[in-house]
Amino acid sequence: MKKGNQLSRKILGRLFRAISVAFWVMVLSFTLIRIAPGDPASAKLGAGAEPEAIEALRKQLHLGGNPVSQFYSYLNELLHGNLGDSLQTGVKVIDIINRTLPLTIYLIMLSTFCALLFSIPIGTFIGWSGKGPVVYTFRSITAILLATPNFFIAMVGIIFFSVRHNWAPVFGYDTAFPQNLRFLWLPVAVNTLIMTSVISRVLYSSVVETKDEEFVETGIIRGVGRRRFFWFYILKPSLAPTVVLLSYMMGTMLGATVILETIFSLPGIGRELVGAVLNSDYPLVQGILLYFGVITVFLSFMGDLIAYLLDRRVKI
């Protein structure tokens, strides 16, 4: 009973911290837009706009008054699910995000699934075998992949698979399943290659450390079955730091997709963010940054929680 109460307190404490961080992410996105150079109203109406029209638009965008009153208006609108309207198209920001975010999430989830599919057997096998030539080759390959920018790998992939062999389209997207996989498999492969090099290397190091733990020797002495020994004594405790890293990587991939979606011309939220920044569409930039921050905080919370459930030695 005490352990259950202790776990509940830890989860509630971590949840409160996640909500607090999400709040400050909201404050930061609100502040960054307002200290950025330029005026959203002037950018929308153009250089020849009348001062009265600019001032009226500023009031409509809640840009008048002191920062405290602006933040109160922004928070009030946010609590009612209103992130404002795009300055360029007039479409509600929430509608733009709902249209573009699923593709980005789909890309990240497919990449994560494929990366785990390759990373777990590779990292576990190499960490358990410990053979010198295999370990040296593994470290060399992962080091080269980690040092190579993702946009370079993407460009090489386009040249080889799209231009020379026409196995993947250079640009475009089809929302219907499974036709969309024809447009997604190459960017997913690029993401998977990078994620696999990181995750497998961390899992390899974790398996090597886990092998030296006393409870592993105890399991061997007790004659635990091979499957039970592999899962409970080796893989499960080794996955805890890997899960924390994975949750962090999934959060950072929201920003990394900006590059891939631009290169592969995918209509995701990353490409939408680039267009919003170039067009000085401040409400859209602010809304996307807020979504990015909240999703990253949520993934971090879930990563900590899953790691704690896998290995209770992890501090939640």
Sine and cosine of phi, psi and omega as CSV:
sin_phi,cos_phi,sin_psi,cos_psi,sin_omega,cos_omega
0.00,0.00,-0.67,0.74,0.00,-1.00
-0.90,0.43,-0.64,0.77,0.00,-1.00
-0.90,0.44,-0.64,0.77,0.03,-1.00
-0.90,0.44,-0.68,0.74,0.03,-1.00
-0.91,0.42,-0.62,0.78,0.02,-1.00
-0.90,0.43,-0.67,0.74,0.03,-1.00
-0.90,0.43,-0.67,0.74,0.00,-1.00
-0.88,0.47,-0.67,0.74,0.01,-1.00
-0.90,0.43,-0.64,0.77,0.01,-1.00
-0.91,0.40,-0.66,0.75,0.01,-1.00
-0.91,0.41,-0.70,0.71,0.02,-1.00
-0.90,0.44,-0.63,0.78,0.04,-1.00
-0.90,0.43,-0.68,0.74,0.03,-1.00
-0.93,0.38,-0.58,0.82,0.04,-1.00
-0.91,0.41,-0.65,0.76,0.04,-1.00
-0.89,0.45,-0.64,0.77,0.05,-1.00
-0.90,0.44,-0.65,0.76,0.01,-1.00
-0.89,0.45,-0.67,0.74,0.03,-1.00
-0.90,0.43,-0.63,0.77,0.02,-1.00
-0.90,0.44,-0.69,0.72,0.02,-1.00
-0.90,0.43,-0.65,0.76,0.03,-1.00
-0.88,0.48,-0.62,0.79,0.04,-1.00
-0.89,0.45,-0.69,0.72,-0.02,-1.00
-0.95,0.31,-0.45,0.89,0.14,-0.99
-0.89,0.45,-0.67,0.74,0.04,-1.00
-0.88,0.47,-0.70,0.72,0.02,-1.00
-0.89,0.46,-0.65,0.76,-0.03,-1.00
-0.92,0.40,-0.70,0.72,0.02,-1.00
-0.90,0.44,-0.60,0.80,0.06,-1.00
-0.90,0.44,-0.66,0.75,-0.07,-1.00
-0.96,0.29,-0.69,0.73,-0.07,-1.00
-0.86,0.51,-0.65,0.76,-0.02,-1.00
-0.91,0.42,-0.59,0.81,-0.08,-1.00
-0.99,0.14,-0.34,0.94,0.07,-1.00
-0.99,-0.11,-0.08,1.00,0.05,-1.00
-0.94,0.35,0.55,-0.84,0.01,-1.00
-0.91,0.41,0.52,-0.85,0.02,-1.00
0.98,-0.19,0.24,-0.97,-0.02,-1.00
-0.83,-0.56,0.85,-0.52,-0.03,-1.00
-0.85,0.53,-0.64,0.77,-0.02,-1.00
-0.90,0.43,-0.70,0.71,0.02,-1.00
-0.91,0.41,-0.60,0.80,0.01,-1.00
-0.91,0.41,-0.58,0.81,-0.02,-1.00
-0.97,0.26,-0.69,0.73,-0.10,-0.99
-1.00,0.09,-0.31,0.95,0.02,-1.00
1.00,-0.08,0.18,-0.98,-0.10,-0.99
-0.93,0.36,-0.48,0.88,-0.06,-1.00
-1.00,-0.04,0.25,0.97,-0.04,-1.00
-0.96,0.28,0.49,-0.87,0.04,-1.00
-0.95,0.31,0.57,-0.82,0.02,-1.00
-0.85,0.52,-0.57,0.82,0.00,-1.00
-0.91,0.42,-0.65,0.76,0.02,-1.00
-0.92,0.40,-0.63,0.77,0.03,-1.00
-0.89,0.45,-0.69,0.72,-0.02,-1.00
-0.92,0.40,-0.62,0.78,0.03,-1.00
-0.90,0.44,-0.65,0.76,0.03,-1.00
-0.93,0.37,-0.57,0.82,0.03,-1.00
-0.89,0.46,-0.65,0.76,0.04,-1.00
-0.92,0.40,-0.62,0.79,0.02,-1.00
-0.90,0.43,-0.57,0.82,0.00,-1.00
-1.00,0.04,0.09,1.00,-0.02,-1.00
0.87,0.49,0.64,0.77,0.02,-1.00
-0.98,-0.17,-0.02,1.00,0.03,-1.00
-1.00,0.01,0.31,-0.95,0.01,-1.00
0.99,0.13,-0.13,-0.99,-0.04,-1.00
-0.99,0.16,0.29,-0.96,-0.05,-1.00
-0.86,0.51,-0.53,0.85,-0.02,-1.00
-0.91,0.42,-0.73,0.69,0.02,-1.00
-0.91,0.41,-0.58,0.81,0.06,-1.00
-0.89,0.45,-0.69,0.72,-0.01,-1.00
-0.91,0.41,-0.61,0.79,0.03,-1.00
-0.89,0.45,-0.70,0.72,0.03,-1.00
-0.90,0.44,-0.66,0.75,0.01,-1.00
-0.90,0.43,-0.69,0.73,-0.01,-1.00
-0.92,0.40,-0.63,0.77,0.02,-1.00
-0.89,0.45,-0.69,0.73,0.04,-1.00
-0.91,0.41,-0.62,0.79,-0.03,-1.00
-0.91,0.42,-0.65,0.76,0.01,-1.00
-0.91,0.41,-0.39,0.92,0.06,-1.00
-1.00,-0.07,0.19,0.98,0.05,-1.00
0.97,0.24,0.37,0.93,-0.02,-1.00
-0.93,-0.36,0.91,-0.42,0.04,-1.00
-0.99,-0.17,0.14,0.99,0.00,-1.00
1.00,-0.06,-0.07,-1.00,0.00,-1.00
-0.91,-0.42,0.51,-0.86,0.06,-1.00
-0.91,0.42,0.70,-0.71,0.02,-1.00
-0.94,0.33,-0.46,0.89,-0.07,-1.00
-1.00,0.08,-0.66,0.75,-0.10,-0.99
-0.94,-0.34,-0.33,0.95,-0.06,-1.00
0.98,0.19,-0.01,1.00,0.03,-1.00
-0.98,0.21,0.56,-0.83,0.02,-1.00
-0.88,0.48,0.67,-0.74,-0.02,-1.00
-0.87,0.50,-0.64,0.77,-0.02,-1.00
-0.89,0.46,-0.57,0.82,0.02,-1.00
-0.94,0.35,-0.62,0.79,0.04,-1.00
-0.90,0.43,-0.68,0.73,0.00,-1.00
-0.91,0.41,-0.69,0.72,0.01,-1.00
-0.89,0.45,-0.45,0.89,0.01,-1.00
-0.99,0.16,-0.58,0.81,-0.12,-0.99
-0.98,-0.18,-0.43,0.90,-0.07,-1.00
-0.91,0.42,-0.65,0.76,-0.03,-1.00
-0.82,0.58,-0.62,0.78,0.02,-1.00
-0.89,0.45,-0.69,0.73,0.00,-1.00
-0.91,0.42,-0.68,0.73,0.04,-1.00
-0.89,0.45,-0.66,0.76,0.03,-1.00
-0.87,0.50,-0.70,0.72,0.01,-1.00
-0.89,0.46,-0.68,0.73,-0.02,-1.00
-0.93,0.37,-0.68,0.73,-0.04,-1.00
-0.92,0.40,-0.66,0.75,0.05,-1.00
-0.89,0.45,-0.67,0.74,0.01,-1.00
-0.90,0.43,-0.67,0.75,0.00,-1.00
-0.91,0.42,-0.69,0.72,0.01,-1.00
-0.87,0.48,-0.74,0.68,-0.01,-1.00
-0.91,0.41,-0.63,0.78,0.00,-1.00
-0.90,0.44,-0.67,0.74,0.04,-1.00
-0.92,0.40,-0.59,0.81,-0.01,-1.00
-0.87,0.50,-0.58,0.82,0.00,-1.00
-1.00,-0.05,-0.60,0.80,-0.15,-0.99
-0.94,0.35,-0.67,0.74,-0.09,-1.00
-0.89,0.46,-0.78,0.62,0.03,-1.00
-0.91,0.40,-0.61,0.79,-0.02,-1.00
-0.92,0.40,-0.80,0.60,-0.04,-1.00
-0.89,0.45,-0.64,0.77,-0.03,-1.00
-0.94,0.35,-0.71,0.70,-0.03,-1.00
-0.89,0.46,-0.74,0.68,-0.05,-1.00
-0.94,0.35,-0.63,0.78,0.03,-1.00
-0.91,0.41,-0.58,0.81,-0.02,-1.00
-0.98,0.18,-0.61,0.79,-0.03,-1.00
-0.95,0.32,-0.72,0.69,0.05,-1.00
0.92,0.40,0.34,0.94,0.00,-1.00
-0.96,0.27,0.74,-0.67,-0.10,-0.99
-0.81,0.58,-0.83,0.56,-0.02,-1.00
-0.87,0.50,-0.63,0.78,-0.01,-1.00
-0.92,0.40,-0.70,0.71,-0.01,-1.00
-0.90,0.43,-0.67,0.75,-0.01,-1.00
-0.90,0.43,-0.69,0.72,0.03,-1.00
-0.90,0.44,-0.68,0.73,0.01,-1.00
-0.87,0.49,-0.73,0.68,0.00,-1.00
-0.90,0.43,-0.62,0.78,-0.01,-1.00
-0.91,0.41,-0.71,0.70,-0.02,-1.00
-0.90,0.43,-0.72,0.69,-0.01,-1.00
-0.91,0.41,-0.57,0.82,0.03,-1.00
-0.90,0.43,-0.65,0.76,0.03,-1.00
-0.90,0.43,-0.68,0.73,0.00,-1.00
-0.91,0.42,-0.63,0.78,0.00,-1.00
-0.93,0.38,-0.48,0.88,-0.02,-1.00
-1.00,0.09,-0.16,0.99,-0.04,-1.00
-1.00,-0.07,0.81,-0.59,0.02,-1.00
-0.89,0.45,0.56,-0.83,-0.03,-1.00
-0.91,0.41,-0.52,0.86,0.01,-1.00
-0.93,0.37,-0.51,0.86,0.04,-1.00
-0.93,0.36,-0.69,0.72,0.05,-1.00
-0.88,0.47,-0.64,0.77,0.01,-1.00
-0.90,0.44,-0.68,0.73,0.00,-1.00
-0.91,0.41,-0.65,0.76,0.06,-1.00
-0.89,0.46,-0.67,0.75,0.03,-1.00
-0.89,0.46,-0.64,0.77,0.03,-1.00
-0.91,0.42,-0.70,0.71,-0.01,-1.00
-0.88,0.48,-0.69,0.73,-0.09,-1.00
-0.98,0.18,-0.77,0.64,-0.14,-0.99
-1.00,0.05,-0.48,0.88,-0.06,-1.00
-0.99,-0.15,-0.76,0.64,-0.09,-1.00
-0.97,0.23,-0.75,0.66,-0.09,-1.00
-0.99,0.16,-0.66,0.75,-0.13,-0.99
-0.93,-0.38,-0.17,0.99,0.04,-1.00
0.82,0.57,0.65,0.76,0.04,-1.00
-1.00,0.02,-0.29,0.96,0.01,-1.00
-0.60,-0.80,0.62,-0.78,0.02,-1.00
-0.93,0.37,0.55,-0.84,0.00,-1.00
-0.95,0.32,-0.59,0.81,0.00,-1.00
-0.49,-0.87,0.14,-0.99,0.02,-1.00
0.98,-0.21,0.15,-0.99,0.01,-1.00
-0.31,-0.95,0.57,-0.82,0.06,-1.00
-0.85,-0.53,0.85,-0.53,-0.09,-1.00
-0.96,0.27,-0.31,0.95,-0.04,-1.00
-0.96,0.27,0.62,-0.79,0.08,-1.00
-0.99,-0.12,0.68,-0.74,0.10,0.99
-0.99,-0.10,0.23,0.97,0.00,-1.00
-0.88,0.48,-0.50,0.87,-0.04,-1.00
-0.92,0.38,-0.38,0.92,0.00,-1.00
-0.91,0.43,-0.45,0.89,0.04,-1.00
-0.90,0.43,-0.51,0.86,0.01,-1.00
-1.00,-0.01,-0.33,0.94,-0.12,-0.99
-0.99,-0.15,-0.36,0.93,-0.18,-0.98
-0.90,0.43,-0.56,0.83,-0.02,-1.00
-0.95,0.30,-0.75,0.66,0.10,-1.00
-0.89,0.46,-0.56,0.83,0.07,-1.00
-0.90,0.43,-0.64,0.77,0.02,-1.00
-0.89,0.45,-0.64,0.77,0.03,-1.00
-0.89,0.45,-0.74,0.67,0.03,-1.00
-0.88,0.47,-0.67,0.74,-0.02,-1.00
-0.89,0.46,-0.66,0.76,-0.01,-1.00
-0.88,0.48,-0.70,0.71,-0.02,-1.00
-0.94,0.34,-0.71,0.70,-0.02,-1.00
-0.91,0.42,-0.63,0.78,0.00,-1.00
-0.89,0.46,-0.65,0.76,0.00,-1.00
-0.89,0.46,-0.59,0.80,-0.01,-1.00
-0.98,0.22,-0.78,0.62,-0.11,-0.99
-0.91,0.42,-0.69,0.72,-0.02,-1.00
-0.90,0.43,-0.57,0.82,0.01,-1.00
-0.94,0.35,-0.65,0.76,0.05,-1.00
-0.92,0.39,-0.67,0.74,0.02,-1.00
-0.91,0.42,-0.62,0.79,0.06,-1.00
-0.86,0.51,-0.75,0.66,0.00,-1.00
-0.90,0.45,-0.61,0.79,0.00,-1.00
-0.93,0.37,-0.63,0.77,0.04,-1.00
-0.91,0.42,-0.66,0.75,0.02,-1.00
-0.87,0.50,-0.67,0.74,0.03,-1.00
-0.94,0.35,-0.63,0.78,-0.03,-1.00
-0.91,0.42,-0.57,0.83,0.00,-1.00
-0.86,0.51,-0.46,0.89,-0.04,-1.00
-1.00,0.02,-0.01,1.00,-0.01,-1.00
-0.96,0.28,0.47,-0.88,-0.04,-1.00
-0.92,0.38,-0.57,0.82,-0.04,-1.00
-0.92,0.40,-0.41,0.91,0.07,-1.00
-0.93,0.37,-0.70,0.71,0.06,-1.00
-0.88,0.48,-0.62,0.79,0.03,-1.00
-0.89,0.46,-0.66,0.75,0.03,-1.00
-0.89,0.45,-0.63,0.78,0.03,-1.00
-0.91,0.41,-0.68,0.74,-0.02,-1.00
-0.91,0.42,-0.61,0.79,-0.03,-1.00
-0.97,0.24,-0.17,0.99,0.02,-1.00
0.95,0.32,0.64,0.77,0.00,-1.00
-0.90,0.44,0.59,-0.81,0.01,-1.00
-0.84,0.54,0.45,-0.90,-0.12,-0.99
-0.86,0.50,-0.73,0.69,-0.04,-1.00
-0.91,0.41,-0.72,0.70,0.01,-1.00
-0.89,0.45,-0.66,0.75,0.01,-1.00
-0.90,0.44,-0.68,0.73,-0.04,-1.00
-0.90,0.44,-0.68,0.73,-0.07,-1.00
-0.98,0.21,-0.81,0.59,-0.14,-0.99
-0.98,0.18,-0.48,0.88,-0.11,-0.99
-0.98,-0.21,-0.40,0.92,-0.05,-1.00
-0.90,-0.44,-0.89,0.46,-0.17,-0.99
-0.95,0.30,-0.72,0.70,-0.09,-1.00
-0.86,0.50,-0.79,0.61,0.04,-1.00
-0.92,0.38,-0.46,0.89,-0.01,-1.00
-0.97,0.26,-0.41,0.91,-0.03,-1.00
-0.97,0.25,-0.34,0.94,-0.09,-1.00
-0.84,0.55,-0.82,0.57,0.04,-1.00
-0.91,0.41,-0.46,0.89,0.02,-1.00
-0.93,0.38,-0.63,0.78,0.01,-1.00
-0.91,0.42,-0.66,0.75,0.03,-1.00
-0.88,0.48,-0.71,0.71,0.04,-1.00
-0.88,0.47,-0.66,0.75,-0.04,-1.00
-0.90,0.44,-0.66,0.75,0.03,-1.00
-0.90,0.44,-0.61,0.79,0.06,-1.00
-0.92,0.40,-0.67,0.74,-0.02,-1.00
-0.91,0.41,-0.62,0.78,0.02,-1.00
-0.90,0.44,-0.56,0.83,0.07,-1.00
-0.93,0.37,-0.69,0.72,0.00,-1.00
-0.94,0.33,-0.41,0.91,0.02,-1.00
-0.91,0.41,-0.38,0.93,0.09,-1.00
-0.86,0.52,-0.64,0.77,0.06,-1.00
-0.98,0.22,-0.58,0.81,-0.03,-1.00
-0.92,0.38,-0.47,0.88,0.01,-1.00
-0.91,0.41,-0.32,0.95,0.07,-1.00
-0.83,0.56,-0.68,0.73,-0.02,-1.00
-0.94,0.33,-0.76,0.66,-0.07,-1.00
-0.92,0.40,-0.66,0.75,0.00,-1.00
-0.92,0.39,-0.51,0.86,0.06,-1.00
-0.95,0.31,-0.68,0.73,-0.01,-1.00
-0.91,0.42,-0.69,0.72,-0.06,-1.00
-1.00,-0.06,0.09,1.00,0.03,-1.00
0.81,0.58,0.70,0.71,0.03,-1.00
-1.00,-0.04,0.73,-0.69,-0.05,-1.00
-0.98,0.18,0.84,0.54,0.02,-1.00
-0.99,-0.10,-0.05,-1.00,-0.07,-1.00
-0.96,0.29,-0.44,0.90,0.05,-1.00
-0.91,0.41,-0.71,0.70,0.05,-1.00
-0.91,0.41,-0.57,0.82,0.05,-1.00
-0.90,0.44,-0.60,0.80,0.02,-1.00
-0.91,0.41,-0.66,0.75,0.03,-1.00
-0.87,0.50,-0.72,0.69,0.02,-1.00
-0.89,0.45,-0.61,0.79,0.01,-1.00
-0.92,0.40,-0.63,0.78,0.02,-1.00
-0.92,0.40,-0.70,0.71,-0.02,-1.00
-0.91,0.42,-0.51,0.86,-0.02,-1.00
-1.00,-0.10,0.11,0.99,-0.02,-1.00
0.83,0.56,0.63,0.78,0.03,-1.00
-1.00,0.06,0.99,0.15,-0.17,-0.99
-0.89,0.45,-0.67,0.74,0.04,-1.00
-0.87,0.50,-0.63,0.78,0.01,-1.00
-0.93,0.36,-0.67,0.74,0.05,-1.00
-0.88,0.48,-0.71,0.71,-0.01,-1.00
-0.89,0.46,-0.68,0.73,0.00,-1.00
-0.91,0.41,-0.67,0.74,0.00,-1.00
-0.92,0.39,-0.67,0.74,0.03,-1.00
-0.89,0.47,-0.62,0.79,0.03,-1.00
-0.90,0.44,-0.70,0.71,0.04,-1.00
-0.88,0.47,-0.70,0.71,0.02,-1.00
-0.84,0.54,-0.72,0.69,-0.04,-1.00
-0.90,0.43,-0.70,0.71,-0.03,-1.00
-0.91,0.41,-0.67,0.74,0.02,-1.00
-0.90,0.44,-0.67,0.74,0.01,-1.00
-0.89,0.45,-0.67,0.74,0.04,-1.00
-0.89,0.45,-0.67,0.74,0.01,-1.00
-0.89,0.45,-0.69,0.72,0.01,-1.00
-0.90,0.44,-0.63,0.78,0.04,-1.00
-0.90,0.44,-0.67,0.74,0.04,-1.00
-0.88,0.47,-0.72,0.69,-0.01,-1.00
-0.91,0.41,-0.60,0.80,0.04,-1.00
-0.89,0.45,-0.70,0.71,0.04,-1.00
-0.88,0.47,-0.66,0.75,-0.04,-1.00
-0.92,0.39,-0.71,0.70,-0.01,-1.00
-0.91,0.40,-0.63,0.77,0.03,-1.00
-0.89,0.46,-0.62,0.78,0.02,-1.00
-0.92,0.40,-0.62,0.78,0.01,-1.00
-0.94,0.35,-0.51,0.86,0.05,-1.00
-0.96,0.28,-0.62,0.78,-0.06,-1.00
-0.59,-0.81,0.95,-0.31,-0.08,-1.00
-0.93,0.36,-0.13,0.99,0.09,-1.00
-0.97,0.25,-0.25,0.97,0.02,-1.00
-0.96,0.29,0.72,-0.69,0.05,-1.00
-0.99,0.15,0.87,-0.49,-0.06,-1.00
-0.97,0.22,0.00,0.00,0.00,0.00
